[in-house]
Amino acid sequence: MKTLDIQLITVGLENGEQGVFIGTPLIFEHTDMDNSQVENIWFSNVQELPDDLTLKQLMELVQQQLCACGATVQ
């Protein structure tokens, strides 16, 4: 079976609410944590997705979003 690398990021707000974000991995075992300071954060619009969306289709949408963000940052 083919696997996909995904990473969940949980963000907790001061008011107690939490959000979980799914995407391609940002942190790896070999990541240099001393040289990995956050420079920018982007939030996409909230999108309605079909409830029968597969994980592969979701990850393709995530990749498209990342490519769009990268294209506007240069």
mmJSON file of the N, C-alpha and C atoms, coordinates in Angstrom:
{"data_MODEL":{"atom_site":{
"group_PDB":["ATOM","ATOM","ATOM","ATOM","ATOM","ATOM","ATOM","ATOM","ATOM","ATOM","ATOM","ATOM","ATOM","ATOM","ATOM","ATOM","ATOM","ATOM","ATOM","ATOM","ATOM","ATOM","ATOM","ATOM","ATOM","ATOM","ATOM","ATOM","ATOM","ATOM","ATOM","ATOM","ATOM","ATOM","ATOM","ATOM","ATOM","ATOM","ATOM","ATOM","ATOM","ATOM","ATOM","ATOM","ATOM","ATOM","ATOM","ATOM","ATOM","ATOM","ATOM","ATOM","ATOM","ATOM","ATOM","ATOM","ATOM","ATOM","ATOM","ATOM","ATOM","ATOM","ATOM","ATOM","ATOM","ATOM","ATOM","ATOM","ATOM","ATOM","ATOM","ATOM","ATOM","ATOM","ATOM","ATOM","ATOM","ATOM","ATOM","ATOM","ATOM","ATOM","ATOM","ATOM","ATOM","ATOM","ATOM","ATOM","ATOM","ATOM","ATOM","ATOM","ATOM","ATOM","ATOM","ATOM","ATOM","ATOM","ATOM","ATOM","ATOM","ATOM","ATOM","ATOM","ATOM","ATOM","ATOM","ATOM","ATOM","ATOM","ATOM","ATOM","ATOM","ATOM","ATOM","ATOM","ATOM","ATOM","ATOM","ATOM","ATOM","ATOM","ATOM","ATOM","ATOM","ATOM","ATOM","ATOM","ATOM","ATOM","ATOM","ATOM","ATOM","ATOM","ATOM","ATOM","ATOM","ATOM","ATOM","ATOM","ATOM","ATOM","ATOM","ATOM","ATOM","ATOM","ATOM","ATOM","ATOM","ATOM","ATOM","ATOM","ATOM","ATOM","ATOM","ATOM","ATOM","ATOM","ATOM","ATOM","ATOM","ATOM","ATOM","ATOM","ATOM","ATOM","ATOM","ATOM","ATOM","ATOM","ATOM","ATOM","ATOM","ATOM","ATOM","ATOM","ATOM","ATOM","ATOM","ATOM","ATOM","ATOM","ATOM","ATOM","ATOM","ATOM","ATOM","ATOM","ATOM","ATOM","ATOM","ATOM","ATOM","ATOM","ATOM","ATOM","ATOM","ATOM","ATOM","ATOM","ATOM","ATOM","ATOM","ATOM","ATOM","ATOM","ATOM","ATOM","ATOM","ATOM","ATOM","ATOM","ATOM","ATOM","ATOM","ATOM","ATOM","ATOM","ATOM","ATOM","ATOM","ATOM"],
"id":[1,2,3,4,5,6,7,8,9,10,11,12,13,14,15,16,17,18,19,20,21,22,23,24,25,26,27,28,29,30,31,32,33,34,35,36,37,38,39,40,41,42,43,44,45,46,47,48,49,50,51,52,53,54,55,56,57,58,59,60,61,62,63,64,65,66,67,68,69,70,71,72,73,74,75,76,77,78,79,80,81,82,83,84,85,86,87,88,89,90,91,92,93,94,95,96,97,98,99,100,101,102,103,104,105,106,107,108,109,110,111,112,113,114,115,116,117,118,119,120,121,122,123,124,125,126,127,128,129,130,131,132,133,134,135,136,137,138,139,140,141,142,143,144,145,146,147,148,149,150,151,152,153,154,155,156,157,158,159,160,161,162,163,164,165,166,167,168,169,170,171,172,173,174,175,176,177,178,179,180,181,182,183,184,185,186,187,188,189,190,191,192,193,194,195,196,197,198,199,200,201,202,203,204,205,206,207,208,209,210,211,212,213,214,215,216,217,218,219,220,221,222],
"type_symbol":["N","C","C","N","C","C","N","C","C","N","C","C","N","C","C","N","C","C","N","C","C","N","C","C","N","C","C","N","C","C","N","C","C","N","C","C","N","C","C","N","C","C","N","C","C","N","C","C","N","C","C","N","C","C","N","C","C","N","C","C","N","C","C","N","C","C","N","C","C","N","C","C","N","C","C","N","C","C","N","C","C","N","C","C","N","C","C","N","C","C","N","C","C","N","C","C","N","C","C","N","C","C","N","C","C","N","C","C","N","C","C","N","C","C","N","C","C","N","C","C","N","C","C","N","C","C","N","C","C","N","C","C","N","C","C","N","C","C","N","C","C","N","C","C","N","C","C","N","C","C","N","C","C","N","C","C","N","C","C","N","C","C","N","C","C","N","C","C","N","C","C","N","C","C","N","C","C","N","C","C","N","C","C","N","C","C","N","C","C","N","C","C","N","C","C","N","C","C","N","C","C","N","C","C","N","C","C","N","C","C","N","C","C","N","C","C","N","C","C","N","C","C"],
"label_atom_id":["N","CA","C","N","CA","C","N","CA","C","N","CA","C","N","CA","C","N","CA","C","N","CA","C","N","CA","C","N","CA","C","N","CA","C","N","CA","C","N","CA","C","N","CA","C","N","CA","C","N","CA","C","N","CA","C","N","CA","C","N","CA","C","N","CA","C","N","CA","C","N","CA","C","N","CA","C","N","CA","C","N","CA","C","N","CA","C","N","CA","C","N","CA","C","N","CA","C","N","CA","C","N","CA","C","N","CA","C","N","CA","C","N","CA","C","N","CA","C","N","CA","C","N","CA","C","N","CA","C","N","CA","C","N","CA","C","N","CA","C","N","CA","C","N","CA","C","N","CA","C","N","CA","C","N","CA","C","N","CA","C","N","CA","C","N","CA","C","N","CA","C","N","CA","C","N","CA","C","N","CA","C","N","CA","C","N","CA","C","N","CA","C","N","CA","C","N","CA","C","N","CA","C","N","CA","C","N","CA","C","N","CA","C","N","CA","C","N","CA","C","N","CA","C","N","CA","C","N","CA","C","N","CA","C","N","CA","C","N","CA","C","N","CA","C","N","CA","C","N","CA","C","N","CA","C","N","CA","C"],
"label_alt_id":[null,null,null,null,null,null,null,null,null,null,null,null,null,null,null,null,null,null,null,null,null,null,null,null,null,null,null,null,null,null,null,null,null,null,null,null,null,null,null,null,null,null,null,null,null,null,null,null,null,null,null,null,null,null,null,null,null,null,null,null,null,null,null,null,null,null,null,null,null,null,null,null,null,null,null,null,null,null,null,null,null,null,null,null,null,null,null,null,null,null,null,null,null,null,null,null,null,null,null,null,null,null,null,null,null,null,null,null,null,null,null,null,null,null,null,null,null,null,null,null,null,null,null,null,null,null,null,null,null,null,null,null,null,null,null,null,null,null,null,null,null,null,null,null,null,null,null,null,null,null,null,null,null,null,null,null,null,null,null,null,null,null,null,null,null,null,null,null,null,null,null,null,null,null,null,null,null,null,null,null,null,null,null,null,null,null,null,null,null,null,null,null,null,null,null,null,null,null,null,null,null,null,null,null,null,null,null,null,null,null,null,null,null,null,null,null,null,null,null,null,null,null],
"label_comp_id":["MET","MET","MET","LYS","LYS","LYS","THR","THR","THR","LEU","LEU","LEU","ASP","ASP","ASP","ILE","ILE","ILE","GLN","GLN","GLN","LEU","LEU","LEU","ILE","ILE","ILE","THR","THR","THR","VAL","VAL","VAL","GLY","GLY","GLY","LEU","LEU","LEU","GLU","GLU","GLU","ASN","ASN","ASN","GLY","GLY","GLY","GLU","GLU","GLU","GLN","GLN","GLN","GLY","GLY","GLY","VAL","VAL","VAL","PHE","PHE","PHE","ILE","ILE","ILE","GLY","GLY","GLY","THR","THR","THR","PRO","PRO","PRO","LEU","LEU","LEU","ILE","ILE","ILE","PHE","PHE","PHE","GLU","GLU","GLU","HIS","HIS","HIS","THR","THR","THR","ASP","ASP","ASP","MET","MET","MET","ASP","ASP","ASP","ASN","ASN","ASN","SER","SER","SER","GLN","GLN","GLN","VAL","VAL","VAL","GLU","GLU","GLU","ASN","ASN","ASN","ILE","ILE","ILE","TRP","TRP","TRP","PHE","PHE","PHE","SER","SER","SER","ASN","ASN","ASN","VAL","VAL","VAL","GLN","GLN","GLN","GLU","GLU","GLU","LEU","LEU","LEU","PRO","PRO","PRO","ASP","ASP","ASP","ASP","ASP","ASP","LEU","LEU","LEU","THR","THR","THR","LEU","LEU","LEU","LYS","LYS","LYS","GLN","GLN","GLN","LEU","LEU","LEU","MET","MET","MET","GLU","GLU","GLU","LEU","LEU","LEU","VAL","VAL","VAL","GLN","GLN","GLN","GLN","GLN","GLN","GLN","GLN","GLN","LEU","LEU","LEU","CYS","CYS","CYS","ALA","ALA","ALA","CYS","CYS","CYS","GLY","GLY","GLY","ALA","ALA","ALA","THR","THR","THR","VAL","VAL","VAL","GLN","GLN","GLN"],
"label_asym_id":["A","A","A","A","A","A","A","A","A","A","A","A","A","A","A","A","A","A","A","A","A","A","A","A","A","A","A","A","A","A","A","A","A","A","A","A","A","A","A","A","A","A","A","A","A","A","A","A","A","A","A","A","A","A","A","A","A","A","A","A","A","A","A","A","A","A","A","A","A","A","A","A","A","A","A","A","A","A","A","A","A","A","A","A","A","A","A","A","A","A","A","A","A","A","A","A","A","A","A","A","A","A","A","A","A","A","A","A","A","A","A","A","A","A","A","A","A","A","A","A","A","A","A","A","A","A","A","A","A","A","A","A","A","A","A","A","A","A","A","A","A","A","A","A","A","A","A","A","A","A","A","A","A","A","A","A","A","A","A","A","A","A","A","A","A","A","A","A","A","A","A","A","A","A","A","A","A","A","A","A","A","A","A","A","A","A","A","A","A","A","A","A","A","A","A","A","A","A","A","A","A","A","A","A","A","A","A","A","A","A","A","A","A","A","A","A","A","A","A","A","A","A"],
"label_entity_id":["1","1","1","1","1","1","1","1","1","1","1","1","1","1","1","1","1","1","1","1","1","1","1","1","1","1","1","1","1","1","1","1","1","1","1","1","1","1","1","1","1","1","1","1","1","1","1","1","1","1","1","1","1","1","1","1","1","1","1","1","1","1","1","1","1","1","1","1","1","1","1","1","1","1","1","1","1","1","1","1","1","1","1","1","1","1","1","1","1","1","1","1","1","1","1","1","1","1","1","1","1","1","1","1","1","1","1","1","1","1","1","1","1","1","1","1","1","1","1","1","1","1","1","1","1","1","1","1","1","1","1","1","1","1","1","1","1","1","1","1","1","1","1","1","1","1","1","1","1","1","1","1","1","1","1","1","1","1","1","1","1","1","1","1","1","1","1","1","1","1","1","1","1","1","1","1","1","1","1","1","1","1","1","1","1","1","1","1","1","1","1","1","1","1","1","1","1","1","1","1","1","1","1","1","1","1","1","1","1","1","1","1","1","1","1","1","1","1","1","1","1","1"],
"label_seq_id":[1,1,1,2,2,2,3,3,3,4,4,4,5,5,5,6,6,6,7,7,7,8,8,8,9,9,9,10,10,10,11,11,11,12,12,12,13,13,13,14,14,14,15,15,15,16,16,16,17,17,17,18,18,18,19,19,19,20,20,20,21,21,21,22,22,22,23,23,23,24,24,24,25,25,25,26,26,26,27,27,27,28,28,28,29,29,29,30,30,30,31,31,31,32,32,32,33,33,33,34,34,34,35,35,35,36,36,36,37,37,37,38,38,38,39,39,39,40,40,40,41,41,41,42,42,42,43,43,43,44,44,44,45,45,45,46,46,46,47,47,47,48,48,48,49,49,49,50,50,50,51,51,51,52,52,52,53,53,53,54,54,54,55,55,55,56,56,56,57,57,57,58,58,58,59,59,59,60,60,60,61,61,61,62,62,62,63,63,63,64,64,64,65,65,65,66,66,66,67,67,67,68,68,68,69,69,69,70,70,70,71,71,71,72,72,72,73,73,73,74,74,74],
"pdbx_PDB_ins_code":[null,null,null,null,null,null,null,null,null,null,null,null,null,null,null,null,null,null,null,null,null,null,null,null,null,null,null,null,null,null,null,null,null,null,null,null,null,null,null,null,null,null,null,null,null,null,null,null,null,null,null,null,null,null,null,null,null,null,null,null,null,null,null,null,null,null,null,null,null,null,null,null,null,null,null,null,null,null,null,null,null,null,null,null,null,null,null,null,null,null,null,null,null,null,null,null,null,null,null,null,null,null,null,null,null,null,null,null,null,null,null,null,null,null,null,null,null,null,null,null,null,null,null,null,null,null,null,null,null,null,null,null,null,null,null,null,null,null,null,null,null,null,null,null,null,null,null,null,null,null,null,null,null,null,null,null,null,null,null,null,null,null,null,null,null,null,null,null,null,null,null,null,null,null,null,null,null,null,null,null,null,null,null,null,null,null,null,null,null,null,null,null,null,null,null,null,null,null,null,null,null,null,null,null,null,null,null,null,null,null,null,null,null,null,null,null,null,null,null,null,null,null],
"Cartn_x":[0.837,0.0,0.891,0.555,1.293,0.861,1.81,1.491,1.693,1.037,1.192,1.71,2.68,3.165,2.228,1.635,0.806,1.212,0.883,1.172,-0.049,-0.439,-1.527,-0.934,-1.463,-1.033,-2.248,-2.154,-3.245,-2.899,-3.817,-3.62,-4.673,-4.226,-5.143,-5.2,-6.407,-6.587,-6.749,-6.514,-6.632,-8.04,-9.052,-10.432,-10.811,-9.852,-10.095,-10.465,-10.768,-11.104,-9.839,-10.001,-8.867,-9.213,-8.197,-8.333,-7.248,-7.559,-6.58,-6.422,-5.18,-4.876,-4.092,-4.397,-3.734,-2.952,-1.775,-0.983,0.252,1.058,2.301,3.248,4.132,4.978,5.815,5.888,6.721,7.976,7.835,8.937,9.324,10.596,11.124,12.153,12.532,13.555,14.869,15.173,16.445,16.353,15.22,15.057,15.96,16.685,17.554,16.692,16.346,15.435,16.044,17.368,18.011,17.932,17.671,17.64,16.258,15.211,13.856,12.865,13.251,12.382,11.235,10.023,8.854,9.009,8.837,8.945,7.58,6.72,5.402,4.396,3.148,2.047,0.912,0.364,-0.769,-1.941,-3.12,-4.352,-5.167,-5.607,-6.478,-7.892,-8.732,-10.145,-10.72,-11.804,-12.505,-13.186,-12.963,-13.522,-14.468,-15.583,-16.503,-16.04,-15.865,-15.387,-16.427,-16.503,-17.442,-17.096,-18.115,-17.846,-17.277,-17.267,-16.684,-15.279,-14.667,-13.328,-12.334,-11.471,-10.457,-9.272,-8.452,-7.264,-6.326,-6.198,-5.345,-5.846,-7.156,-7.711,-7.499,-7.655,-7.425,-5.974,-5.034,-3.63,-3.285,-3.954,-3.737,-4.208,-5.332,-5.812,-4.838,-4.278,-3.294,-2.069,-1.586,-0.418,-0.686,-1.884,-2.239,-2.214,-2.705,-2.707,-1.28,-0.416,0.971,1.67,1.415,2.035,1.559,0.286,-0.257,0.384,0.559,1.187,2.637,3.354,4.757,4.928,3.977,4.066,3.878,3.118,2.859,3.901,4.746,5.692,6.998,7.356,8.661,8.794],
"Cartn_y":[-1.162,0.0,1.238,2.202,3.458,4.356,5.046,5.93,7.39,8.288,9.725,10.324,11.219,11.927,13.091,13.113,14.232,14.654,15.872,16.375,17.144,16.915,17.651,18.72,19.915,21.008,21.462,21.407,21.849,23.214,24.155,25.502,25.757,26.133,26.45,27.949,28.493,29.918,30.176,31.403,31.758,31.522,31.592,31.402,29.931,29.03,27.603,26.872,27.585,26.927,26.392,25.307,24.695,24.463,24.473,24.115,23.131,22.209,21.233,21.44,21.573,21.798,20.599,20.185,19.032,19.516,18.957,19.343,18.492,18.88,18.165,18.505,17.614,17.825,19.088,19.763,20.951,20.641,19.757,19.391,17.936,17.692,16.348,16.051,14.807,14.437,15.162,15.408,16.037,17.569,18.161,19.612,20.28,21.283,22.051,23.053,22.739,23.566,24.918,25.026,26.305,27.261,26.723,27.521,27.487,27.326,27.146,28.139,29.388,30.412,30.7,30.863,31.161,32.566,32.676,33.965,34.48,33.591,33.98,32.891,33.277,32.32,32.78,31.856,32.151,31.292,31.863,31.114,31.179,30.044,30.027,30.396,30.641,30.822,29.487,29.529,28.293,27.775,26.508,25.929,24.798,24.733,23.613,22.491,21.309,20.161,19.057,18.242,17.12,16.143,15.569,14.671,13.329,13.05,11.792,12.005,13.159,13.466,12.475,11.924,11.002,11.787,11.117,11.75,12.199,11.385,11.744,13.025,13.15,14.359,15.57,15.362,16.44,16.917,15.984,16.352,17.064,16.694,17.4,18.843,19.065,20.431,21.218,20.552,21.203,21.597,20.701,20.989,22.177,22.23,23.354,24.659,24.64,25.836,26.269,25.308,25.632,26.211,25.668,26.187,27.604,27.884,29.224,30.22,29.827,30.721,30.985,29.959,30.11,31.018,30.966,31.779,33.263,33.589,34.987,35.59,34.769,35.25,35.725,35.203,35.496,36.884],
"Cartn_z":[0.0,0.0,0.0,-0.857,-0.92,0.237,0.827,1.94,1.531,2.241,2.055,3.344,3.248,4.427,4.717,5.902,6.309,7.711,8.043,9.374,9.855,11.095,11.708,12.608,12.52,13.382,14.171,15.479,16.345,16.906,16.746,17.258,18.32,19.51,20.607,20.824,20.895,21.145,22.639,23.043,24.451,24.989,24.108,24.554,24.682,24.473,24.639,23.365,22.293,21.027,20.373,19.609,18.925,17.466,16.636,15.241,14.881,13.996,13.525,12.024,11.59,10.193,9.668,8.461,7.852,6.639,6.453,5.297,5.146,4.191,3.984,5.133,5.512,6.686,6.601,7.72,7.849,8.656,9.628,10.515,10.26,10.069,9.87,10.96,11.099,12.083,11.808,10.541,10.179,10.113,10.497,10.454,11.48,11.043,11.931,12.691,13.936,14.705,15.061,15.078,15.367,14.182,13.013,11.793,11.145,11.937,11.401,11.996,12.056,12.614,11.649,12.163,11.331,10.761,9.449,8.784,8.345,7.825,7.337,7.659,7.822,7.977,7.075,6.292,5.421,5.834,5.783,6.008,4.726,4.248,3.077,3.514,2.541,2.841,3.283,4.033,4.397,3.134,2.824,1.609,1.96,1.241,1.404,0.488,1.064,0.307,0.369,-0.681,-0.649,0.472,1.099,2.226,1.788,0.482,-0.013,-0.59,-0.282,-0.754,-0.156,-0.987,-0.486,0.07,0.867,1.418,0.303,-0.728,-1.869,-2.519,-2.728,-3.327,-2.41,-1.107,-0.152,-0.217,-0.257,-0.309,-1.622,-2.716,-3.981,-3.87,-3.188,-2.962,-2.091,-1.076,-0.209,-1.032,-1.889,-2.723,-3.642,-4.219,-5.095,-4.318,-3.089,-2.258,-1.938,-1.601,-1.306,-2.518,-3.685,-4.908,-5.179,-4.956,-5.181,-4.217,-2.953,-1.962,-2.345,-2.745,-3.12,-4.322,-5.236,-6.444,-6.129,-5.099,-4.792,-3.86,-3.267,-2.275,-2.902,-4.034,-4.643,-5.028],
"occupancy":[1.0,1.0,1.0,1.0,1.0,1.0,1.0,1.0,1.0,1.0,1.0,1.0,1.0,1.0,1.0,1.0,1.0,1.0,1.0,1.0,1.0,1.0,1.0,1.0,1.0,1.0,1.0,1.0,1.0,1.0,1.0,1.0,1.0,1.0,1.0,1.0,1.0,1.0,1.0,1.0,1.0,1.0,1.0,1.0,1.0,1.0,1.0,1.0,1.0,1.0,1.0,1.0,1.0,1.0,1.0,1.0,1.0,1.0,1.0,1.0,1.0,1.0,1.0,1.0,1.0,1.0,1.0,1.0,1.0,1.0,1.0,1.0,1.0,1.0,1.0,1.0,1.0,1.0,1.0,1.0,1.0,1.0,1.0,1.0,1.0,1.0,1.0,1.0,1.0,1.0,1.0,1.0,1.0,1.0,1.0,1.0,1.0,1.0,1.0,1.0,1.0,1.0,1.0,1.0,1.0,1.0,1.0,1.0,1.0,1.0,1.0,1.0,1.0,1.0,1.0,1.0,1.0,1.0,1.0,1.0,1.0,1.0,1.0,1.0,1.0,1.0,1.0,1.0,1.0,1.0,1.0,1.0,1.0,1.0,1.0,1.0,1.0,1.0,1.0,1.0,1.0,1.0,1.0,1.0,1.0,1.0,1.0,1.0,1.0,1.0,1.0,1.0,1.0,1.0,1.0,1.0,1.0,1.0,1.0,1.0,1.0,1.0,1.0,1.0,1.0,1.0,1.0,1.0,1.0,1.0,1.0,1.0,1.0,1.0,1.0,1.0,1.0,1.0,1.0,1.0,1.0,1.0,1.0,1.0,1.0,1.0,1.0,1.0,1.0,1.0,1.0,1.0,1.0,1.0,1.0,1.0,1.0,1.0,1.0,1.0,1.0,1.0,1.0,1.0,1.0,1.0,1.0,1.0,1.0,1.0,1.0,1.0,1.0,1.0,1.0,1.0,1.0,1.0,1.0,1.0,1.0,1.0],
"B_iso_or_equiv":[0.0,0.0,0.0,0.0,0.0,0.0,0.0,0.0,0.0,0.0,0.0,0.0,0.0,0.0,0.0,0.0,0.0,0.0,0.0,0.0,0.0,0.0,0.0,0.0,0.0,0.0,0.0,0.0,0.0,0.0,0.0,0.0,0.0,0.0,0.0,0.0,0.0,0.0,0.0,0.0,0.0,0.0,0.0,0.0,0.0,0.0,0.0,0.0,0.0,0.0,0.0,0.0,0.0,0.0,0.0,0.0,0.0,0.0,0.0,0.0,0.0,0.0,0.0,0.0,0.0,0.0,0.0,0.0,0.0,0.0,0.0,0.0,0.0,0.0,0.0,0.0,0.0,0.0,0.0,0.0,0.0,0.0,0.0,0.0,0.0,0.0,0.0,0.0,0.0,0.0,0.0,0.0,0.0,0.0,0.0,0.0,0.0,0.0,0.0,0.0,0.0,0.0,0.0,0.0,0.0,0.0,0.0,0.0,0.0,0.0,0.0,0.0,0.0,0.0,0.0,0.0,0.0,0.0,0.0,0.0,0.0,0.0,0.0,0.0,0.0,0.0,0.0,0.0,0.0,0.0,0.0,0.0,0.0,0.0,0.0,0.0,0.0,0.0,0.0,0.0,0.0,0.0,0.0,0.0,0.0,0.0,0.0,0.0,0.0,0.0,0.0,0.0,0.0,0.0,0.0,0.0,0.0,0.0,0.0,0.0,0.0,0.0,0.0,0.0,0.0,0.0,0.0,0.0,0.0,0.0,0.0,0.0,0.0,0.0,0.0,0.0,0.0,0.0,0.0,0.0,0.0,0.0,0.0,0.0,0.0,0.0,0.0,0.0,0.0,0.0,0.0,0.0,0.0,0.0,0.0,0.0,0.0,0.0,0.0,0.0,0.0,0.0,0.0,0.0,0.0,0.0,0.0,0.0,0.0,0.0,0.0,0.0,0.0,0.0,0.0,0.0,0.0,0.0,0.0,0.0,0.0,0.0],
"pdbx_formal_charge":[null,null,null,null,null,null,null,null,null,null,null,null,null,null,null,null,null,null,null,null,null,null,null,null,null,null,null,null,null,null,null,null,null,null,null,null,null,null,null,null,null,null,null,null,null,null,null,null,null,null,null,null,null,null,null,null,null,null,null,null,null,null,null,null,null,null,null,null,null,null,null,null,null,null,null,null,null,null,null,null,null,null,null,null,null,null,null,null,null,null,null,null,null,null,null,null,null,null,null,null,null,null,null,null,null,null,null,null,null,null,null,null,null,null,null,null,null,null,null,null,null,null,null,null,null,null,null,null,null,null,null,null,null,null,null,null,null,null,null,null,null,null,null,null,null,null,null,null,null,null,null,null,null,null,null,null,null,null,null,null,null,null,null,null,null,null,null,null,null,null,null,null,null,null,null,null,null,null,null,null,null,null,null,null,null,null,null,null,null,null,null,null,null,null,null,null,null,null,null,null,null,null,null,null,null,null,null,null,null,null,null,null,null,null,null,null,null,null,null,null,null,null],
"auth_seq_id":[1,1,1,2,2,2,3,3,3,4,4,4,5,5,5,6,6,6,7,7,7,8,8,8,9,9,9,10,10,10,11,11,11,12,12,12,13,13,13,14,14,14,15,15,15,16,16,16,17,17,17,18,18,18,19,19,19,20,20,20,21,21,21,22,22,22,23,23,23,24,24,24,25,25,25,26,26,26,27,27,27,28,28,28,29,29,29,30,30,30,31,31,31,32,32,32,33,33,33,34,34,34,35,35,35,36,36,36,37,37,37,38,38,38,39,39,39,40,40,40,41,41,41,42,42,42,43,43,43,44,44,44,45,45,45,46,46,46,47,47,47,48,48,48,49,49,49,50,50,50,51,51,51,52,52,52,53,53,53,54,54,54,55,55,55,56,56,56,57,57,57,58,58,58,59,59,59,60,60,60,61,61,61,62,62,62,63,63,63,64,64,64,65,65,65,66,66,66,67,67,67,68,68,68,69,69,69,70,70,70,71,71,71,72,72,72,73,73,73,74,74,74],
"auth_comp_id":["MET","MET","MET","LYS","LYS","LYS","THR","THR","THR","LEU","LEU","LEU","ASP","ASP","ASP","ILE","ILE","ILE","GLN","GLN","GLN","LEU","LEU","LEU","ILE","ILE","ILE","THR","THR","THR","VAL","VAL","VAL","GLY","GLY","GLY","LEU","LEU","LEU","GLU","GLU","GLU","ASN","ASN","ASN","GLY","GLY","GLY","GLU","GLU","GLU","GLN","GLN","GLN","GLY","GLY","GLY","VAL","VAL","VAL","PHE","PHE","PHE","ILE","ILE","ILE","GLY","GLY","GLY","THR","THR","THR","PRO","PRO","PRO","LEU","LEU","LEU","ILE","ILE","ILE","PHE","PHE","PHE","GLU","GLU","GLU","HIS","HIS","HIS","THR","THR","THR","ASP","ASP","ASP","MET","MET","MET","ASP","ASP","ASP","ASN","ASN","ASN","SER","SER","SER","GLN","GLN","GLN","VAL","VAL","VAL","GLU","GLU","GLU","ASN","ASN","ASN","ILE","ILE","ILE","TRP","TRP","TRP","PHE","PHE","PHE","SER","SER","SER","ASN","ASN","ASN","VAL","VAL","VAL","GLN","GLN","GLN","GLU","GLU","GLU","LEU","LEU","LEU","PRO","PRO","PRO","ASP","ASP","ASP","ASP","ASP","ASP","LEU","LEU","LEU","THR","THR","THR","LEU","LEU","LEU","LYS","LYS","LYS","GLN","GLN","GLN","LEU","LEU","LEU","MET","MET","MET","GLU","GLU","GLU","LEU","LEU","LEU","VAL","VAL","VAL","GLN","GLN","GLN","GLN","GLN","GLN","GLN","GLN","GLN","LEU","LEU","LEU","CYS","CYS","CYS","ALA","ALA","ALA","CYS","CYS","CYS","GLY","GLY","GLY","ALA","ALA","ALA","THR","THR","THR","VAL","VAL","VAL","GLN","GLN","GLN"],
"auth_asym_id":["A","A","A","A","A","A","A","A","A","A","A","A","A","A","A","A","A","A","A","A","A","A","A","A","A","A","A","A","A","A","A","A","A","A","A","A","A","A","A","A","A","A","A","A","A","A","A","A","A","A","A","A","A","A","A","A","A","A","A","A","A","A","A","A","A","A","A","A","A","A","A","A","A","A","A","A","A","A","A","A","A","A","A","A","A","A","A","A","A","A","A","A","A","A","A","A","A","A","A","A","A","A","A","A","A","A","A","A","A","A","A","A","A","A","A","A","A","A","A","A","A","A","A","A","A","A","A","A","A","A","A","A","A","A","A","A","A","A","A","A","A","A","A","A","A","A","A","A","A","A","A","A","A","A","A","A","A","A","A","A","A","A","A","A","A","A","A","A","A","A","A","A","A","A","A","A","A","A","A","A","A","A","A","A","A","A","A","A","A","A","A","A","A","A","A","A","A","A","A","A","A","A","A","A","A","A","A","A","A","A","A","A","A","A","A","A","A","A","A","A","A","A"],
"auth_atom_id":["N","CA","C","N","CA","C","N","CA","C","N","CA","C","N","CA","C","N","CA","C","N","CA","C","N","CA","C","N","CA","C","N","CA","C","N","CA","C","N","CA","C","N","CA","C","N","CA","C","N","CA","C","N","CA","C","N","CA","C","N","CA","C","N","CA","C","N","CA","C","N","CA","C","N","CA","C","N","CA","C","N","CA","C","N","CA","C","N","CA","C","N","CA","C","N","CA","C","N","CA","C","N","CA","C","N","CA","C","N","CA","C","N","CA","C","N","CA","C","N","CA","C","N","CA","C","N","CA","C","N","CA","C","N","CA","C","N","CA","C","N","CA","C","N","CA","C","N","CA","C","N","CA","C","N","CA","C","N","CA","C","N","CA","C","N","CA","C","N","CA","C","N","CA","C","N","CA","C","N","CA","C","N","CA","C","N","CA","C","N","CA","C","N","CA","C","N","CA","C","N","CA","C","N","CA","C","N","CA","C","N","CA","C","N","CA","C","N","CA","C","N","CA","C","N","CA","C","N","CA","C","N","CA","C","N","CA","C","N","CA","C","N","CA","C","N","CA","C","N","CA","C","N","CA","C","N","CA","C"],
"pdbx_PDB_model_num":[1,1,1,1,1,1,1,1,1,1,1,1,1,1,1,1,1,1,1,1,1,1,1,1,1,1,1,1,1,1,1,1,1,1,1,1,1,1,1,1,1,1,1,1,1,1,1,1,1,1,1,1,1,1,1,1,1,1,1,1,1,1,1,1,1,1,1,1,1,1,1,1,1,1,1,1,1,1,1,1,1,1,1,1,1,1,1,1,1,1,1,1,1,1,1,1,1,1,1,1,1,1,1,1,1,1,1,1,1,1,1,1,1,1,1,1,1,1,1,1,1,1,1,1,1,1,1,1,1,1,1,1,1,1,1,1,1,1,1,1,1,1,1,1,1,1,1,1,1,1,1,1,1,1,1,1,1,1,1,1,1,1,1,1,1,1,1,1,1,1,1,1,1,1,1,1,1,1,1,1,1,1,1,1,1,1,1,1,1,1,1,1,1,1,1,1,1,1,1,1,1,1,1,1,1,1,1,1,1,1,1,1,1,1,1,1,1,1,1,1,1,1]
}}}
